[in-house]
């Protein structure tokens, strides 16, 4: 959220899992404002921090969902926050409505006919007059909402899917889509089941996996000695490397052995079981490096406090 004082130009803002806002000043490139906090609903007693910035005449602020910055084309390339910042910098002399239309065109041209896998929402705000000035003329309407029928939508089930099957005594597990903690329970159950049934090998097919969130990466770290990661994307490999998982994992560029796969029924966990899984996954990441402690330490501490409060 953000609260702007029109008289002074003071901006107070905070984040809850969304990308950092982009502030564009006259004659300068776009600047990502620090706005970080846990996603809503992930913690029982979350702590959010409010940060301040100054909006001067001619400045603009872009707030956007990750469905904008992470929008992919058919080649799997993301639009990226840095590209949004460049568009804002190039269009800083435009009225905000025209800048918004330019951002929308940038998204549509980038994505072309690739399906949208997430909401694409952005809000532009700017300061057109210095402190003390008044503008009695209201701004023209600048909100545009597209109905689902007007865009290339993703499949109804939207998010990631988990499929599994067996071939020659080996278990093959496939993840497709944007993998988040919501499929973590299903993945963990399949790996454990394969272990219990004495699988000769466990292959995790990541060829069609668009992204992995930190919980999924933590689970993969927990499984690192037991699974073979097959055909991960460059983005997934970067994430594995940055978090220190790559040296512990067996990664191959080719797909797993061909098996007949069936879509798995999602594993059901209650709220406490979900919290335990997410906590354990992140604790495993902390043990890998000091850098991970900086990234996830606050999240782990909050989850531990929440767990202690539940008794």
Buried (B, 14 or more C-beta within 10 A) or exposed (E): EBEBEBEEBBBEBBBBEBBBBBBBBEEEBBBBBEBBBBBEEBBBEBEEEEBEBEBEEBBBBBBBBBBBBBBBBEEEEBBBBEBBBBBBBBBBEBBBBEBBBBBBEBBEEBBEEBEBBBEBEBBBBBBBEEEEEEEEEEEEEEEEEEEEEEEEEBEEEBBBBBBBBBBEEBBBBBBBBBBBBBBBBBBBBBBEBBEEEEBEBBBBBBBBBBBBBBBBBBBBBBBBEBBBBBBBBEBBBEBBEBBBBBEEBBBEEEBBBEBEBEEBEEBEBEEEEBBBBBBBBBBBBBEBEEEBBEBBEBBBEBBBBBBEEEE
